[in-house]
């Protein structure tokens, strides 16, 4: 009986993995290396109602996806999880709403600072995508979450790249 309950319980979880391609390249990389920190990824909304499949999208999946995104886009000269010239802290939220079709919204709040200093600038970026009217299989969540994440990252990267002069002027010699 316990085995049957375990199998039913694990079949109701949609495990999400994102690899959003940048599709664009920064005009000129910011001349700094960046340490990325993603302290949390919160999920709220329609997946928490009884009988609805749960999402499993851990921050340990989002963090490398973000590093790959910024590296492909060449926003910075280097980005990773090790200490660097600057620190980018990104807090992430995924919200689901289900009026007719599921609406997936990824919201990112970010602080960019030189290591050991107060934030130089704070950013907010969002992306959203419509999904299907039902969530029967993981793919019904996977595709819109990937799309919304790519939009949010594109928005965040564009904002940071526009502040190139601010970063260069604030850089310590």
Secondary structure, 3 states (H helix, E strand, C coil): CHHHHHHHHHHCEEECCCCCCCCCCCCCCEEEEEEEECCCEEEEEHHHCCCCCEEECCHHHHHHHHHHHHHHHCCEEEEECCCCCEEEEEEEEEEEEECCCEEEEEEEEEEEEECCCCCCEEEEEEEEEECCCCCCCCHHHHHHHHHHHHHHHHHHHHHHHHCHHHHHHHCCC
